[in-house]
Amino acid sequence: MSKLLTITLYDRAISFPVRQALQSALAGYASVTGPCGDTVSFWLKVSGETVTEAGFTFDGCANTQAAASMVVKLVTGRPVTEAAQ
């Protein structure tokens, strides 16, 4: 992994607080455990056809936190069909 990518992932991991599970108006949930043993669970809230809020919890390393944080940022505000890709 390049040094720049490593720094970017680390910065992303530490700059966002650990998100929590969404408790009300839940529209979607998924949980996955990767080959390394890290587990990430995602929750979505949807209004109409748009993801209005996303959250996650994780049990894993800083790279897992960074990736989950990026996913949440990417899907929030997007149409459900686009977020699913």
Secondary structure, 3 states (H helix, E strand, C coil): CCHHHHHHHHHHHHHCCCCCCCCCCCCEEEEEECCCCCEEEEEEEEECCEEEEEEEEEECCHHHHHHHHHHHHHHCCCEHHHHCC
